[in-house]
Amino acid sequence: MFKNIAFTVYAVTNIKRSRAFYEGVLGLKPNSEFDGSNNSPWVEYNIGEGTISIGCSPDWKPSPDGAVAALEANDFDLVIAHLKKNNVVFKVEPSVYPTCSMAVIEDPDKNKVLIHKKKV
């Protein structure tokens, strides 16, 4: 019935602050279709075949209890070191499991983002 996840959206309260986190700390690049130009309250970031979006809307509220997107890291240890250097809040410290390594961080609105590295 479905072939892919089109995109995941995180509700944010301050697009400028959130862009500083998603672009400045996580290093994501806005796509050319929804790049936040003209002070748009919506920005999309393509990652592989998926897309993460952030946006301000009175209909959506940030929540520390909401869904979590998992970002697959090229180099897990390098990403974790970068996040710690930037004083990112860890909800779940980096952990190693039989099939993967992962950690859970918070964005400025306390939305959770999972950092993941699948073992080969």
Buried (B, 14 or more C-beta within 10 A) or exposed (E): EEEEEEBBBBBBEEBEEBBEBBBEBBEBEBBEEBBBEEEEEBBBBBBEEBBBBBBBEEEEEBEEEBEEBBBBBEEBEEBBEBBEEEEBEBBEEBEEEEEBBBBBBBBBBEBBBBBBBEEE
